Amino acid sequence: MVQKYQSPVRVYKYPFELVMAAYEKRFPTCPEIPVFLGSEILQESKSDDGAVHIVERSCKLNVDAPRLLKKMAGVEYVFFIQKNTVNWKERTLLIEARNETFANRVVVLERCSYSVHPENEEWTCFEQSASLDIKSFFGFESTVEKIAMKQYTANIKRGKEVIEHYLKELISQGITFVPRWTPPPVSSQKDKRAPPVGCDPGTVPAEFCTPGATKEQPGGSCPAAELASPDADKLDADYIERYLGQLTPMQESCLIRLRQWLQEMHKGKIPKDEHILRFLRARDFNIDKAREMLCQSLTWRKQYQVDYILQTWRPPPLLEEYYTGGWHYQDKDGRPLYILRLGQMDTKGLVKAVGEESLLRHVLSINEEGQKRCEENTNLFGRPITSWTCLVDLEGLNMRHLWRPGVKALLRIIEVVEDNYPETLGRLLIVRAPRVFPVLWTLVSPFINENTRQKFLIYSGNNYQGAGGLVDYLDKDVIPDFLGGDCVCNVPEGGLVPKALYQTDEEPENSDHIRLWTETIYHSANVLKGAPHEGSHVTRWPGFYVLQWKMHSPLPCSGTSLPRVDDVLASLQVSSHKCKLMYYFEVLASKDFRGSMSSLESCNSGFSQLSGATTSSNQSQSSSLISR
């Protein structure tokens, strides 16, 4: 398997020419990088005007590998071939490296580039990517892969530090500004001038060096507005550290690669970086598993229009009065704090009064609000806040809460949240757990991810007070009054829902403002026998478009082919003159259509990749129409 690495964009707050002067100080040897033992120039060339300079070197490395493995391989050092192409006119440096030692057994390819920052020409960007493919290595393939990646990732951060070290050294020597390249006059192309005093002859063209120049260098920390935007094509290393937190080089690489895959393949809204990162963490940064989980969640979000839930969802007054949960300041780490007085909640009454669907939608709105508050606290405290804390008070919990339909609703809510909001819970504090709690815990704990369970802290009785209790996680002026604190908490106290407010058996399924499926991307229509269902769509721009649609069929499909519309309608209308169907339509620009021209010509085609994933589990049929 090929191991790949992609670094974020690292920014040096110095001009390109000065960074190049610092970079060249790494050769022929670099004490700042102990594994780099030396280099030798194999060949060198320049363009006639001096704008392009190409140098190919052989680099000697001391790999930190077990002595036994080195002895078996018969080598003490590893040699790489490095080709550097600097373009002074375009202000770019491209570095391409490949291993020369064991080239028939191991293939290491590295590509690095320095270029001018797109928004500040006085800054320089650095990007790095690499791949490792171990074909065979005396039966030690797995060991070599681990050693290589460990060595590689350890040197990534060190590489930036080395450049910054030599930049400071240049400035201490009085070299603070290097003029940009300009085309030389024709008569001067043969002019051989010695470099001025104070300029390293092997650093940059001698005529570029200006010792003692006093041009002010950009410096200091990069404000948030100047960091790479989360919506940009590339991620900035400073942005990652400021808004997403400390990541290892390989974790950074996983985030960037999954983000790039979404930009190339996903035909919908690209989630925010912190959202992508949660799914990577939930799958231990396994890109394939994280991508599968994330894509399923994005399909779910689109189907149920979850992105708009904070704008569209308004809980029924009864839910606002009897649902005993609410947001309450933040914990000591700056995480938003949510308080749930579960022991005071009449779960049976709420399920019977508002229905399971309404409770689920309310919990989804809480999770969406939690993500929004995390973003706000990240900006407020100046450090990444990516999860929240939940304080659950179980005083009053009894056998009434173990009502089977209520537990079933709770398990469904846990399943939906686990699948679509991974790594959003930073800590769960459970206080005043009664004797009946182990029974409830036995029922629900198997449905909770192991990583999530490790974040649970459970206190029975009154042992949540004092050292080792809530004061370790919450400031005293934030602890609610009902837990002995001084802070007045506005979370509803709950109580029993009056039975008079219970819905009848027929009502829950007919409440359109509660049912989730009525708020999805699907549409419903009553179709009379012999009468077509008509509709129209206005496109934003002139051109060729593909209209795709799918219709649900409650009947099993025979064989592998999809049924025709007439056959489905006929089967539905055997005992009635009309039927009700659900359908989904999508209008695509022709360039986004993923079918074939032959399928268009025959008026039969498959859905686009996105819509196909959205309805992959539904029995359906499709048709296509080109319109202008």
C-alpha positions as CSV (number, residue, x, y, z in Angstrom):
1,M,0.0,0.0,0.0
2,V,1.3,3.5,-0.9
3,Q,1.6,5.8,2.0
4,K,0.9,9.5,1.1
5,Y,1.5,12.7,2.8
6,Q,0.3,16.2,2.1
7,S,1.4,19.2,4.2
8,P,-0.6,22.4,4.9
9,V,0.7,25.6,3.5
10,R,3.4,27.0,5.8
11,V,4.1,30.7,5.6
12,Y,7.3,32.5,6.1
13,K,6.7,36.2,6.7
14,Y,9.7,37.2,4.6
15,P,10.1,37.8,0.8
16,F,10.9,34.9,-1.5
17,E,14.4,36.0,-2.3
18,L,15.4,36.2,1.4
19,V,13.9,32.8,2.1
20,M,15.9,31.4,-0.8
21,A,19.1,32.8,0.7
22,A,18.3,31.0,3.9
23,Y,17.4,27.8,2.1
24,E,20.8,27.6,0.3
25,K,22.6,27.7,3.6
26,R,21.4,24.2,4.2
27,F,24.0,23.0,1.7
28,P,26.4,21.3,1.4
29,T,25.9,20.2,5.1
30,C,23.4,21.2,7.7
31,P,24.2,20.8,11.4
32,E,20.7,21.8,12.2
33,I,19.4,18.5,10.6
34,P,21.5,15.7,12.2
35,V,20.3,13.0,9.7
36,F,21.5,15.2,6.8
37,L,25.2,14.2,6.5
38,G,26.1,16.1,3.4
39,S,25.5,16.7,-0.3
40,E,27.3,16.8,-3.6
41,I,26.4,18.6,-6.7
42,L,25.9,16.2,-9.7
43,Q,25.0,18.8,-12.3
44,E,24.1,22.4,-12.6
45,S,22.7,24.7,-15.3
46,K,21.3,28.2,-15.8
47,S,19.2,29.8,-18.4
48,D,20.9,32.5,-20.6
49,D,19.3,35.4,-18.7
50,G,20.0,33.8,-15.3
51,A,16.3,33.6,-14.4
52,V,16.2,29.8,-14.1
53,H,18.8,27.9,-12.1
54,I,18.7,24.1,-11.9
55,V,20.8,22.1,-9.4
56,E,20.9,18.3,-9.0
57,R,22.5,16.9,-5.8
58,S,23.2,13.6,-4.2
59,C,22.2,13.8,-0.6
60,K,23.5,11.5,2.1
61,L,21.2,10.6,5.0
62,N,21.7,8.7,8.3
63,V,18.4,6.9,8.8
64,D,17.5,6.1,12.4
65,A,16.9,2.4,12.0
66,P,17.8,-0.6,14.2
67,R,21.4,-1.8,13.8
68,L,20.3,-5.3,12.9
69,L,18.1,-4.0,10.0
70,K,21.0,-1.9,8.7
71,K,23.3,-4.9,8.9
72,M,20.8,-7.2,7.0
73,A,20.3,-4.5,4.3
74,G,24.1,-4.1,4.0
75,V,24.0,-0.3,4.1
76,E,24.9,2.3,6.7
77,Y,23.5,5.3,4.9
78,V,20.8,6.2,2.4
79,F,21.3,8.4,-0.7
80,F,18.7,10.6,-2.3
81,I,18.8,12.5,-5.6
82,Q,17.4,16.0,-5.2
83,K,16.6,18.3,-8.2
84,N,16.0,22.0,-7.4
85,T,14.6,24.3,-10.0
86,V,14.5,28.0,-8.9
87,N,12.8,30.5,-11.2
88,W,13.8,34.0,-10.1
89,K,11.4,35.6,-12.6
90,E,8.3,33.7,-11.4
91,R,9.7,33.6,-7.8
92,T,9.3,29.9,-7.4
93,L,11.4,27.0,-6.2
94,L,10.4,23.4,-7.1
95,I,12.2,20.6,-5.2
96,E,11.9,17.0,-6.4
97,A,13.6,14.2,-4.5
98,R,13.7,10.4,-5.0
99,N,15.7,7.6,-3.2
100,E,18.7,6.1,-5.0
101,T,19.4,3.5,-2.3
102,F,17.1,0.4,-2.6
103,A,15.2,2.0,-5.5
104,N,14.1,-1.4,-6.7
105,R,12.6,-2.3,-3.3
106,V,11.4,1.1,-1.9
107,V,10.1,4.1,-3.9
108,V,10.2,7.4,-2.0
109,L,9.0,10.5,-4.0
110,E,8.9,13.9,-2.5
111,R,7.8,17.2,-4.0
112,C,8.2,20.6,-2.3
113,S,7.6,24.1,-3.5
114,Y,8.2,27.7,-2.4
115,S,6.2,30.4,-3.9
116,V,4.9,33.9,-3.2
117,H,1.9,34.2,-0.9
118,P,-1.1,35.0,-3.1
119,E,-2.3,37.8,-0.8
120,N,1.0,39.3,0.3
121,E,3.9,39.4,-2.0
122,E,6.3,40.0,0.9
123,W,5.5,36.5,2.3
124,T,6.6,33.1,1.0
125,C,4.5,29.9,1.0
126,F,5.9,26.4,1.4
127,E,4.1,23.2,0.4
128,Q,5.2,19.6,0.7
129,S,3.9,16.2,-0.5
130,A,5.4,12.8,-0.5
131,S,4.6,9.1,-1.2
132,L,6.2,5.9,0.1
133,D,5.7,2.6,-1.7
134,I,7.6,-0.4,-0.1
135,K,7.5,-3.3,-2.7
136,S,9.7,-5.7,-0.7
137,F,12.3,-5.4,2.0
138,F,13.6,-8.8,3.2
139,G,10.3,-9.5,5.0
140,F,10.5,-6.3,7.1
141,E,8.1,-4.2,5.0
142,S,5.9,-3.2,7.9
143,T,8.9,-2.3,10.1
144,V,10.5,-0.2,7.3
145,E,7.3,1.6,6.6
146,K,6.9,2.6,10.3
147,I,10.5,3.7,10.5
148,A,10.3,5.7,7.3
149,M,7.1,7.6,8.2
150,K,8.3,8.2,11.7
151,Q,11.6,9.7,10.4
152,Y,9.8,11.7,7.7
153,T,7.2,13.2,10.0
154,A,9.8,14.1,12.6
155,N,11.8,16.1,10.0
156,I,8.8,18.0,8.6
157,K,8.4,20.5,11.5
158,R,12.2,20.6,11.9
159,G,12.6,21.8,8.3
160,K,10.6,25.0,8.9
161,E,12.5,25.7,12.1
162,V,15.8,25.3,10.1
163,I,14.7,27.9,7.5
164,E,13.7,30.3,10.3
165,H,17.1,29.7,12.0
166,Y,19.0,30.7,8.9
167,L,16.7,33.7,8.3
168,K,17.7,35.0,11.7
169,E,21.3,34.3,11.0
170,L,21.2,36.3,7.7
171,I,19.5,39.2,9.5
172,S,22.1,39.1,12.3
173,Q,24.8,39.4,9.5
174,G,23.1,42.5,8.1
175,I,21.4,40.9,5.1
176,T,17.8,41.9,5.6
177,F,16.7,42.5,2.0
178,V,17.4,40.8,-1.3
179,P,16.3,42.7,-4.4
180,R,14.1,40.9,-6.9
181,W,15.5,39.6,-10.2
182,T,15.5,41.9,-13.2
183,P,16.4,41.0,-16.8
184,P,20.1,41.9,-17.3
185,P,21.1,44.2,-20.3
186,V,22.4,42.3,-23.3
187,S,25.9,43.6,-22.8
188,S,26.0,42.5,-19.2
189,Q,25.3,38.8,-19.8
190,K,29.0,38.2,-20.1
191,D,29.9,40.5,-17.2
192,K,31.6,38.4,-14.5
193,R,31.3,40.4,-11.3
194,A,32.4,39.3,-7.8
195,P,29.7,39.2,-5.1
196,P,29.8,42.1,-2.7
197,V,31.1,41.7,0.8
198,G,28.6,40.1,3.2
199,C,26.8,38.0,0.6
200,D,27.2,34.2,0.4
201,P,28.3,33.4,-3.2
202,G,26.3,30.2,-3.2
203,T,23.1,31.8,-1.8
204,V,21.5,33.9,-4.6
205,P,22.8,35.8,-7.6
206,A,25.4,38.2,-6.3
207,E,23.7,41.3,-7.7
208,F,20.7,40.5,-5.5
209,C,22.4,40.9,-2.2
210,T,22.2,44.2,-0.3
211,P,23.9,43.9,3.1
212,G,22.7,46.2,5.8
213,A,19.5,47.2,4.0
214,T,16.8,48.5,6.4
215,K,13.6,47.5,4.7
216,E,11.2,46.5,7.4
217,Q,10.3,42.8,7.5
218,P,6.7,41.7,8.1
219,G,6.6,39.9,11.4
220,G,4.6,39.0,14.4
221,S,1.6,36.7,14.6
222,C,-0.7,36.4,11.7
223,P,-4.2,37.9,12.5
224,A,-7.2,35.7,11.9
225,A,-8.3,37.7,8.8
226,E,-4.9,37.0,7.2
227,L,-5.0,33.3,7.8
228,A,-6.1,31.0,5.1
229,S,-9.9,30.9,4.8
230,P,-11.6,27.6,5.7
231,D,-13.2,27.9,2.2
232,A,-9.9,28.3,0.4
233,D,-8.5,25.5,-1.7
234,K,-5.5,25.0,0.6
235,L,-5.1,25.1,4.3
236,D,-2.6,27.3,6.1
237,A,-0.6,25.8,8.9
238,D,-1.1,28.8,11.2
239,Y,-4.9,28.6,10.5
240,I,-4.9,24.9,11.5
241,E,-3.1,25.6,14.8
242,R,-5.3,28.6,15.6
243,Y,-8.7,27.2,14.8
244,L,-8.4,23.4,14.8
245,G,-5.7,22.7,17.4
246,Q,-2.4,20.9,17.5
247,L,-2.2,18.1,14.9
248,T,0.6,15.8,14.0
249,P,2.0,16.1,10.5
250,M,0.2,12.9,9.4
251,Q,-3.1,14.2,10.9
252,E,-2.7,17.4,9.0
253,S,-2.2,15.4,5.9
254,C,-5.3,13.3,6.4
255,L,-7.4,16.4,6.9
256,I,-6.0,18.1,3.7
257,R,-6.4,14.9,1.6
258,L,-10.0,14.3,2.7
259,R,-10.9,17.9,2.1
260,Q,-9.4,17.8,-1.3
261,W,-11.3,14.6,-2.1
262,L,-14.6,16.3,-1.1
263,Q,-13.8,19.4,-3.3
264,E,-13.2,17.2,-6.3
265,M,-15.9,14.5,-5.8
266,H,-18.7,15.9,-3.6
267,K,-21.4,17.8,-5.5
268,G,-22.8,19.6,-2.5
269,K,-21.8,22.0,0.2
270,I,-18.3,21.3,1.6
271,P,-18.4,21.0,5.4
272,K,-16.2,23.1,7.6
273,D,-12.7,21.9,8.4
274,E,-13.6,21.3,12.1
275,H,-16.6,19.1,10.9
276,I,-14.3,17.0,8.7
277,L,-11.8,16.7,11.5
278,R,-14.4,15.3,13.9
279,F,-15.0,12.4,11.5
280,L,-11.3,11.7,11.1
281,R,-10.9,11.6,14.9
282,A,-13.8,9.3,15.2
283,R,-12.1,6.8,12.9
284,D,-8.6,7.3,14.2
285,F,-7.6,9.2,11.1
286,N,-8.3,6.3,8.8
287,I,-9.2,8.3,5.7
288,D,-11.3,5.5,4.0
289,K,-13.4,4.9,7.1
290,A,-13.8,8.6,7.9
291,R,-14.8,9.3,4.3
292,E,-17.4,6.6,4.3
293,M,-18.9,7.8,7.6
294,L,-18.8,11.5,6.5
295,C,-20.4,10.9,3.2
296,Q,-23.3,8.9,4.8
297,S,-23.7,11.8,7.2
298,L,-23.7,14.4,4.5
299,T,-26.4,12.4,2.6
300,W,-28.4,12.3,5.8
301,R,-28.0,16.0,6.4
302,K,-29.2,16.8,2.9
303,Q,-32.1,14.4,3.0
304,Y,-33.5,15.9,6.3
305,Q,-32.3,19.5,5.6
306,V,-30.3,19.5,8.9
307,D,-28.2,22.5,7.7
308,Y,-31.3,24.7,8.1
309,I,-32.7,23.3,11.3
310,L,-31.6,26.3,13.5
311,Q,-33.6,28.6,11.1
312,T,-36.6,26.4,10.6
313,W,-37.1,24.4,13.8
314,R,-39.3,25.9,16.6
315,P,-40.0,23.4,19.4
316,P,-43.7,23.2,20.4
317,P,-44.5,25.2,23.6
318,L,-45.1,22.0,25.5
319,L,-41.6,20.8,24.7
320,E,-40.1,24.2,25.8
321,E,-41.9,23.9,29.1
322,Y,-41.2,20.2,30.0
323,Y,-37.9,19.5,28.3
324,T,-35.4,19.9,31.1
325,G,-32.3,21.0,29.2
326,G,-30.5,24.2,28.2
327,W,-27.2,26.0,27.6
328,H,-25.5,27.5,30.6
329,Y,-22.2,29.5,30.2
330,Q,-19.0,27.3,29.7
331,D,-16.7,25.1,31.7
332,K,-13.1,25.9,32.8
333,D,-11.7,24.9,29.4
334,G,-14.0,27.3,27.5
335,R,-16.3,24.6,26.3
336,P,-20.0,25.5,26.0
337,L,-21.9,23.9,28.9
338,Y,-25.2,22.1,28.4
339,I,-27.3,21.1,31.5
340,L,-29.8,18.3,31.3
341,R,-31.9,17.5,34.4
342,L,-32.9,14.1,33.1
343,G,-34.2,12.9,36.5
344,Q,-36.8,15.6,36.4
345,M,-37.9,14.9,32.9
346,D,-41.1,13.0,32.1
347,T,-39.8,11.1,29.2
348,K,-43.0,9.0,28.8
349,G,-45.2,12.1,28.9
350,L,-43.0,13.9,26.3
351,V,-43.0,10.9,23.9
352,K,-46.8,10.6,24.2
353,A,-47.4,14.3,23.9
354,V,-45.1,15.4,21.2
355,G,-43.8,12.2,19.6
356,E,-40.4,10.6,19.1
357,E,-39.8,12.6,15.9
358,S,-40.2,15.9,17.6
359,L,-37.8,14.9,20.4
360,L,-35.2,13.7,17.9
361,R,-35.5,17.0,15.9
362,H,-35.1,19.0,19.1
363,V,-31.9,17.0,20.1
364,L,-30.5,17.7,16.6
365,S,-31.1,21.4,17.0
366,I,-29.2,21.2,20.3
367,N,-26.3,19.6,18.6
368,E,-26.3,22.2,15.8
369,E,-26.4,24.9,18.4
370,G,-23.5,23.3,20.2
371,Q,-21.3,23.5,17.1
372,K,-22.2,27.1,16.6
373,R,-21.3,27.9,20.2
374,C,-18.0,26.1,19.8
375,E,-17.1,28.4,16.9
376,E,-18.1,31.5,18.9
377,N,-16.0,30.4,21.9
378,T,-13.0,29.7,19.6
379,N,-13.1,33.3,18.5
380,L,-13.9,34.6,22.0
381,F,-11.0,32.7,23.8
382,G,-8.5,32.8,21.0
383,R,-7.9,29.0,21.0
384,P,-9.6,26.0,19.4
385,I,-12.8,25.0,21.1
386,T,-14.1,21.9,19.2
387,S,-16.4,20.2,21.7
388,W,-18.8,21.0,24.6
389,T,-19.5,19.7,28.1
390,C,-22.7,18.2,29.2
391,L,-23.8,18.1,32.9
392,V,-26.5,15.5,33.6
393,D,-28.4,15.6,36.9
394,L,-30.1,12.3,37.6
395,E,-31.9,13.2,40.9
396,G,-35.4,11.8,40.6
397,L,-34.5,9.0,38.1
398,N,-36.6,6.0,38.8
399,M,-38.2,3.0,37.1
400,R,-40.6,5.3,35.4
401,H,-37.8,6.4,33.1
402,L,-37.3,2.8,32.0
403,W,-40.5,2.8,30.1
404,R,-39.7,0.6,27.0
405,P,-40.9,3.1,24.3
406,G,-39.0,5.8,26.0
407,V,-35.8,3.8,26.2
408,K,-36.3,2.9,22.5
409,A,-36.6,6.6,21.6
410,L,-33.4,7.3,23.6
411,L,-31.5,4.6,21.8
412,R,-32.6,5.9,18.4
413,I,-31.5,9.4,19.4
414,I,-28.1,8.1,20.6
415,E,-27.6,6.2,17.3
416,V,-28.4,9.3,15.2
417,V,-26.1,11.6,17.3
418,E,-23.2,9.0,17.3
419,D,-23.4,8.7,13.5
420,N,-23.6,12.4,12.7
421,Y,-22.0,14.3,15.5
422,P,-18.9,12.4,16.4
423,E,-16.3,13.9,18.7
424,T,-18.5,16.8,19.7
425,L,-18.8,15.8,23.3
426,G,-15.7,16.8,25.3
427,R,-16.9,15.7,28.7
428,L,-20.1,14.3,30.3
429,L,-20.5,14.9,34.0
430,I,-23.3,12.7,35.6
431,V,-24.2,13.7,39.1
432,R,-26.5,12.3,41.8
433,A,-26.8,8.9,40.1
434,P,-29.4,6.8,42.0
435,R,-29.4,3.1,42.5
436,V,-31.6,2.5,39.4
437,F,-28.9,4.2,37.2
438,P,-26.8,0.9,36.6
439,V,-29.9,-0.6,35.0
440,L,-30.3,2.3,32.5
441,W,-26.6,2.3,31.9
442,T,-26.6,-1.4,31.1
443,L,-29.3,-0.7,28.4
444,V,-27.7,2.3,26.7
445,S,-23.9,1.9,27.1
446,P,-23.6,-0.7,24.3
447,F,-24.9,1.8,21.9
448,I,-22.3,4.5,22.9
449,N,-18.9,4.6,21.2
450,E,-16.0,3.5,23.3
451,N,-14.2,6.9,22.8
452,T,-17.4,8.7,24.0
453,R,-17.8,6.4,27.0
454,Q,-14.3,7.3,28.2
455,K,-15.4,10.9,28.5
456,F,-18.1,10.0,31.1
457,L,-17.5,11.0,34.8
458,I,-20.2,9.6,37.1
459,Y,-20.9,10.8,40.7
460,S,-23.3,9.1,43.0
461,G,-25.0,10.7,46.0
462,N,-23.3,14.0,47.0
463,N,-19.7,13.1,46.2
464,Y,-19.8,15.6,43.3
465,Q,-19.1,18.4,45.8
466,G,-15.7,19.4,46.9
467,A,-12.3,18.4,45.5
468,G,-12.4,15.9,42.7
469,G,-16.0,17.0,41.9
470,L,-17.6,19.7,39.7
471,V,-15.2,22.4,41.0
472,D,-12.4,20.7,39.0
473,Y,-14.3,21.3,35.7
474,L,-16.6,24.3,36.5
475,D,-15.9,27.7,38.0
476,K,-17.8,28.1,41.3
477,D,-19.8,31.0,39.9
478,V,-21.1,28.7,37.1
479,I,-22.3,25.7,39.2
480,P,-26.1,25.8,39.2
481,D,-28.0,26.6,42.4
482,F,-29.8,23.3,42.5
483,L,-26.4,21.6,42.8
484,G,-25.3,23.8,45.7
485,G,-23.8,26.6,43.5
486,D,-24.5,30.3,43.5
487,C,-25.5,30.6,39.9
488,V,-29.2,30.8,39.0
489,C,-29.9,28.3,36.3
490,N,-32.8,28.9,33.9
491,V,-33.1,25.3,32.7
492,P,-36.8,24.3,33.0
493,E,-37.6,22.2,36.1
494,G,-39.8,19.8,34.1
495,G,-42.5,17.8,35.9
496,L,-45.2,15.4,34.8
497,V,-46.8,16.2,31.4
498,P,-50.6,16.3,31.9
499,K,-52.3,13.3,30.3
500,A,-54.8,15.6,28.7
501,L,-52.0,16.7,26.4
502,Y,-51.2,13.2,25.2
503,Q,-51.8,12.6,21.5
504,T,-54.2,10.0,20.3
505,D,-52.9,7.0,18.5
506,E,-53.8,8.5,15.2
507,E,-52.3,12.0,15.7
508,P,-48.5,11.4,15.8
509,E,-48.2,10.1,12.2
510,N,-50.3,13.0,10.8
511,S,-48.5,16.0,12.4
512,D,-46.7,17.5,9.4
513,H,-44.7,20.0,11.5
514,I,-43.3,17.1,13.6
515,R,-42.7,14.3,11.0
516,L,-39.1,14.4,9.8
517,W,-39.8,12.9,6.4
518,T,-42.1,15.8,5.4
519,E,-39.1,18.1,5.7
520,T,-36.8,16.2,3.4
521,I,-35.8,16.8,-0.2
522,Y,-38.5,14.4,-1.2
523,H,-41.9,15.6,-2.6
524,S,-45.2,13.8,-2.6
525,A,-48.1,13.9,-5.1
526,N,-51.5,12.4,-5.5
527,V,-51.7,10.8,-9.0
528,L,-55.1,9.9,-10.5
529,K,-55.4,7.1,-12.9
530,G,-54.8,8.3,-16.5
531,A,-53.9,11.8,-15.3
532,P,-50.2,12.9,-15.5
533,H,-48.5,14.8,-12.7
534,E,-47.0,18.0,-14.1
535,G,-44.3,20.4,-12.8
536,S,-41.9,23.1,-14.0
537,H,-38.4,24.3,-13.2
538,V,-36.7,27.6,-14.1
539,T,-33.0,27.4,-14.6
540,R,-30.6,30.1,-13.6
541,W,-28.6,30.3,-16.8
542,P,-29.2,29.3,-20.4
543,G,-27.7,26.1,-21.6
544,F,-28.1,22.3,-21.6
545,Y,-29.5,20.7,-18.5
546,V,-30.3,17.1,-17.4
547,L,-33.5,16.6,-15.3
548,Q,-33.2,13.4,-13.2
549,W,-36.0,12.1,-11.0
550,K,-36.6,9.0,-8.8
551,M,-39.9,7.6,-7.5
552,H,-40.3,5.4,-4.5
553,S,-41.9,2.1,-5.0
554,P,-43.4,0.1,-2.1
555,L,-43.4,-3.0,-4.2
556,P,-40.4,-5.3,-4.6
557,C,-38.7,-5.1,-7.9
558,S,-38.4,-8.3,-9.8
559,G,-35.1,-9.2,-11.5
560,T,-32.3,-6.6,-11.8
561,S,-34.1,-4.1,-14.0
562,L,-36.1,-1.1,-12.7
563,P,-39.8,-1.1,-13.3
564,R,-41.5,1.3,-15.7
565,V,-43.6,4.1,-14.3
566,D,-46.8,2.7,-15.9
567,D,-46.2,-0.7,-14.3
568,V,-45.7,0.8,-10.9
569,L,-48.8,3.0,-11.0
570,A,-50.8,0.1,-12.4
571,S,-49.8,-2.1,-9.5
572,L,-50.6,0.7,-7.0
573,Q,-54.0,1.4,-8.5
574,V,-55.4,-2.2,-8.6
575,S,-57.9,-1.5,-5.9
576,S,-58.1,2.3,-6.2
577,H,-58.5,5.0,-8.8
578,K,-55.6,7.1,-7.3
579,C,-52.3,6.6,-5.5
580,K,-49.9,8.7,-3.5
581,L,-46.2,8.6,-4.3
582,M,-43.0,10.3,-3.2
583,Y,-40.3,11.4,-5.6
584,Y,-37.1,13.4,-5.7
585,F,-35.8,15.4,-8.6
586,E,-32.5,17.0,-9.4
587,V,-31.5,19.4,-12.2
588,L,-27.9,19.3,-13.3
589,A,-25.8,21.2,-15.8
590,S,-24.9,18.7,-18.6
591,K,-21.2,18.9,-17.6
592,D,-22.0,17.6,-14.1
593,F,-24.0,14.6,-15.5
594,R,-22.2,11.3,-14.7
595,G,-24.1,9.1,-17.0
596,S,-23.2,8.2,-20.6
597,M,-24.3,9.7,-24.0
598,S,-25.8,6.4,-25.0
599,S,-28.0,6.4,-21.9
600,L,-29.2,9.9,-22.7
601,E,-30.0,8.9,-26.2
602,S,-32.1,6.0,-25.0
603,C,-33.7,8.2,-22.4
604,N,-32.5,5.9,-19.6
605,S,-29.7,7.0,-17.2
606,G,-28.4,6.7,-13.7
607,F,-28.5,9.4,-11.2
608,S,-25.5,11.6,-10.5
609,Q,-23.1,10.3,-7.8
610,L,-24.6,12.5,-5.1
611,S,-28.2,11.7,-5.8
612,G,-27.4,8.1,-6.3
613,A,-25.9,8.0,-2.8
614,T,-28.8,9.9,-1.4
615,T,-31.3,7.3,-2.5
616,S,-29.2,4.2,-2.9
617,S,-31.3,2.2,-0.4
618,N,-34.6,3.0,-2.0
619,Q,-36.3,1.0,-4.7
620,S,-36.8,3.4,-7.5
621,Q,-36.7,4.1,-11.2
622,S,-35.2,7.0,-13.1
623,S,-35.6,8.9,-16.4
624,S,-33.8,11.7,-18.0
625,L,-34.7,14.6,-20.2
626,I,-32.4,17.1,-22.0
627,S,-33.9,20.6,-22.1
628,R,-32.7,24.0,-23.1
